[in-house]
Amino acid sequence: MPLTFPASAEVVFERPPLLVVLTQVRFPPILTLLAEPGVAGFQEAIRDAYPSLIKVEEAGLLLGPNVVQAQRQAPVWKFTTEDEQWILSLSVDFVALESLAYANADDFLDRFDRVLDALDRTIHPAPTTRVGLRKVNDLVADVHDARGWRGLLNPWLLGIIDDDDLPGDLAASFSIVRLKDENGDELLIQHGVQDEPSKNYRIDLDYFTERPFEVKRGADLRALLRAYAESETQFFMWSIGDELRSRYGPMARPINEGAQ
């Protein structure tokens, strides 16, 4: 069972603070994906939805006692929709779908199902080494410093921000928490104010597993990612107070609409 947090009203936001949603499935390396011919079949299978393609190549540094050497990394093939709001990335050991226009879990998972189906038919990777779903939220408030978030967020989040005895203006406060569920899957919670000005509070949630799953369209991966989405939504709703919630235009969730 995934982690559950205290229940809150079933709402969607008219003006959601969600910056990006990303799911990534990692698998053992497939060396044919290093070159164009190995990607051609996959591109043809998804080209109607993701017509644009760019190849991203990066160089890293290999550091040793007596050497600093440039080292090429595997290319990442990036496919995008015409409006560039959906980005599909493929490399030798992962496939990822990133959305800048996330509406709900059903829409997101439908799109990812089609990606997995294309991947299974054209490349057929071995079972996964890691599966994760990440949601990044950026809250905005007109506050003087990091302490101004008191009363807007759940006190559980605030930690040292909630201490009146701390001298000076608190310019930044950022925390990392890792929670494990009964399956050993982890929810990585990164949250806080990183830099001045303190008007932005980041809540970055990454729920992941290293349990193996078949890389194909089907109930197992979809059910896992849906559970992660619901847990992350619960955590976010538990984290924000009524005043912040009202700023984003809460509306009753339509019947049969998936988790946010």
C-alpha positions, 0 to 999 in steps of 0.5 A: 500500500502507498503512503496515505496522509490525512484526508482533505476535500476532493478538489481541483484547482482553477489555478494550480501551483503545479510546475511540472509532472514527470514520470521516469521508467529506468531499465537495463541499458539497450546499446542500439539506442545510442544511434539513430537506427535504434530509435527509428521504429519507436519514433515512427510509433509515436510521431503523430503525437510527438512530431518534433525530435532533437538529439541531446548530447552532453559531456561529463568529466571523469575525475581521477588522481592524475587525470581530468578527462572529458567523457561522452554520455549517452544521447537523450532523444527528446520528442515534443508535442507541437505546443511543446507542453509534453516532452518525451525523452528516451535514452539507453536506459530510461524513458520519461514523460514530462508535462507542463500542462498536467490536468489529471492522472487519467490523462497523464497515464493514458498518454504514458500507456501509449508510450509504453505500448510503443516502447514494448512493440519496437524496443522491448526493454527488460523489466524496470530497475526504477519507476518514479513519479515526480510532481513539483509545486511552486507556491507564491505568497507576498511575504517579507521573509521565510517566516511569513509562511507561518499560517499558510502551511502545515506547521509540520513542514516549517521546522525552524521557520516556526521558531520565534527565538531564532535571530535575524531575518530567515533568508532560506530554509530547505528540508529533505525527508524520505519516507518508506512505505510497506513495500519499501518504495520511497517518497522523497519530499524536498520542500522550503524556501531556497533563496531570497526573496522568500515569496516562493515555497517549493514542494517537490515530491518524488515517489519511486520504487526499485521493484521490477515491473514489465515495461509495457502497457498494462494494469501493473505500472498504471496502478503503481503510478496512480497510487503514487499520484494519489499519495502525492496529492494527499500530501500536498493538500495536507501541506497547505492551509485554507488561505493558500488553498482558496487562492488557487481556486478550488473546485469540486472534482468532477465525477470519474476524474482521476487524482491530480 
